[in-house]
């Protein structure tokens, strides 16, 4: 019988150098996507899948993350005095969203090292890892599907996305075998950012994982890999080859995903989300059509 999933881990210690100078003094996770910081979408996704215990792996200059999910009495009192109940509701919502915890990564030794920093908090329980660069549309629940696969197979589960061959060098890529479920594959091999043209498939790992606690033991002896960092992909490969761990399965995601990992995709994500908002889309869509029609 599998242990119920209650905890989520969100690595958020990166420097965000692709967004400089905006991220010189502000964490990249706090960059707004329409009118919410990117990190709030990720926490909302975890909570939507039933994971209310959230550990954030942070680093230096990340105090804004803790402040965002903390109470801000002065602001709340000001909004209350103005009678602005709508804005007050939004402020209080982020405060009460989840049971938030924080630990620093310290040395920037890679995603595997960041996940290992969660060991004391997670203990011997399964847990989900959510990376902040990918925002998953709540209408296409991914994490809850991954939880179902974990509970059914008692195995580690990762999210996969079919990407063009020209993009496989940007991801960890999986070698897979089909299962009886058309959206689930068994993973038999993994390689982190293979050279162009050498990927074993076009199944790329995106930033969602459901991990069994055995991952910590593997990470503790995983040597630095690509880029001199401790790669989570390398640890997952070891689990995939270990039958006693239950193996590793992939859920192939075919829903709506908004990539905030670089500047162009970040802009696209804002537009995609804004046009579907009831309060913004009605005015934004005709403006976009007119703007696009006038482009050279």
N, C-alpha and C positions, 0 to 999 in steps of 0.2 A: 504494500500500500504506500503510495507516494505521500510525502509531507506537503501540506498546503503551502502555497506561495503567498507570502505577506510582505516581503521586503524588496525594495528597489534601490539600486545603486546608480548614481549619475556622476560619471567622471566630468569634472569641470575645472581642471587645473591648467589647461592650455593657455598660451600667451596670446593667441588670436592675432598673430603677426600679419595674416592676410588682410586684416581690416585696419591696419595702422593708417593714419594716426588716431582713428576713432577709439581704438582699444588701448591707447597709451595709458589712460587712467581709468577706463571702464572695462569690466570683463566683457568678452565677446558674447557670452551667454545672456547679457543684459541688453544687447542691441534689440530695438523694438521691431517686431514683425506686426505691422499695422499699429496696434496700440497696446500690445502685450510684449514683454520681453520673451525672447526665444525660449528661455529656460522654463517659463511658466507653462508653455504648451507641453513640454516634456513631462513635467510633474503632473499636469492634468491627465496625460495619457496613462501614467502609472496608476493614479488614483482611479481612473475609469476602468482599469483592469482589476481593481480590488486591492491594490498595493498602497496602503496608507502610511507605511513605515519607510521613509525615504532618507537614504544616506547620500550626501553630496561630497565628492572628493574634490577638494579645492586646493588653492595655493595662495601665494602672496598676491596682494591687491585684489582679492575676491570678496572683500567685506560687503560689497553691494548685493551679492547673492543672498547672504544671510539677512541683510536689512530688508530685502524685498519680501521675504517670507516671514518677517517679524512684525510685531505690532508697532505702529507709528502713532502715538497718542496725540501729538500736536496736530498732525494732519487730520486725524479722525475728528478731533474736537472742532477744528476749523470748518470742516465739511458739515458737521452736525449743526454748528451755529448758523451756517448759511442755508440750512435746510436742503442741501444737495444730497438727497438720499441715494441717487443713482451712482454717483461717484463714490460715496461712502461704501455702498454695497460692493463695488469693485475692489476697493482697498481692503475691506475686511475679508473678501473671498480669498485673496491670495494668502492672507495671514492664517486662515483656518483650513487651508486646502489639504494639508498633510501633516503628519508628525515628522518634522524635519530634524535631521542630525547632520553634523559636519565633521570631517577629518581632513587634515592637510596631507597632500601627497609627499611634500618635501622635495626629494630629488626627481627631476623630470625624466624618468626612466622608461616611459612608454605606457601603453594602455594596460598591458598585463600587470605592470607594477601598480598602476592605479587601482585595478580590481583587487589586487592582493592587499592593499591598504584597508579593504572592507572586511577583512577576516575577523577581526575582534568584534565587530558589530553584527555580522551575519551569523557567525558561529557555524553550527552543523545543519543549517537550513538551506534549502534552495533559494535562489534569488534571481531577480531580473536585473540586467544592465541596460540602460538606455543612454545612448550618446545624443548630445544636443544638436548635432549638425543636421539630423533628419527629423522633420516634423511629419508625423503620420496623421492623416485626416481622420478625425473621430468617426466619420461615417464608414470607414473601412478598417474596423478594428483588427490590428495585427497582434498586439501583445496578448489579448485574450485568447486568440487562436493558438498562439505559441504555448500558452498555459495549458490549453486542452491537450495538445500533443505531448507536453511534458507529463501530464497526469496519466495519460493513456499508456505511454511507452516507458515512463520512468527513465528518461534520457535527457541529456543536454540538447537544447534546441536553439538554433540561430535563425535569423531572418535572411532570406535570399531574394535578390532582385535580378531578373534577366536584363543584362546591359549590352549595348553594342560591343562588338569585338574591339573597337577602337578605344574603349574606356576600361577594359579589364585591368590594365596596368595600374589603375588608380585604386584598386580594391584588393582585399583578400578574396581569392577565388576558390570554389569548391569543385571537387570531382564527386559526382553523385550517382546514386542508383535509385530507380523508381520504386515507389511503394504502392500499396493498394489505394492510397489517397492521391488525387491528382494534384494537390497543392503541397504534398509532403514528400521529401526525398531523404534517403539515407546518405550521409556524407562519408566517403571513403578516403578522401584526400583534401588537403588544403595547402595553398601557397599564398604568401603575402606579397601583393603587388608584383606579379610576374612580369618579366620583360615583354614589351609589345610583341604580339604574335606567338607567345609561348604559353598562354593561359590554357588550362585543361578543359575549360568550359566557359560559358558566359554567365554562370551563376555567381554573382558577387554578394559578399556579405555586407549587409547594411547594419546600422547601429542599434540592433535589438538582439538581446541574448537572454535565454533562461538557462541558468547555470546551476549544476549540482555542486554541493560544497567540496566535492573531490577536486574541483578546479584549483583550490588553494594549494593542496599538496603538490600538484603538478607545477603550478606557477613558482613555488618555492625553489624548484630545481631547474626551471627553464632558463637556459642561457640567453644572453642578449642575441637578437637576430637582426633582421633588416633594420638598417639605420642605427645599429648599436643599442636598440631598445628591447625590452622584454615584451615580446609580441604575444598578445592573447591568441592569435591565430596558431602559433606554434604549440601552445598548451592545448588548444582544441584538437589539433591534429593527434596529439598523444592520446587524448580521450577517445577520439574516433577509432583508434586502433586497439582500444582496450575493451574487450567484450564485457568484462566484469563491471564496467562503469555504465553499461547500457548503450554506449555509443553516442553518436551525435547525429541529429536529424535537422533538416532545414525546412522551414515553411516558406514557400515561394509566394512572395507578396505581389499582387497584381492591382493594388489599389492606388489611391492618391497619396503621393509623397512629395514633400516640399523640401528641397535641399537648400540649407542656409550655409553651406560650407565654404563658398567663395562669393565674391562680390556680385557677379552676374546672376548666379543662381539665387542669391539672397534677394536681389531686386525682383526676380521672377516670382519668388515665393510670396513676397508682399503683394504683388499684383494679383496673383492667383487667389490668394485668400481674401483680398479686399473685394474683388468683383463678385464674390459669392456671399458677401455680407449683406444682410437686409438693409442695414443703415447706410451702406456706402455703395453697394453695387448698382442701384438704380441710377445714380448720377455718374458713377465711374465708367460704366460700360459704354454709354454713348460718347463720352469724352474720349475714351480709348479708341473707339472706331474712327472718330474724326481725326484724332492725332495720327493714327496709323495710316489713314488715307492720304494725309499730307506729307508723309515721309518720302524722301527721294528714292 
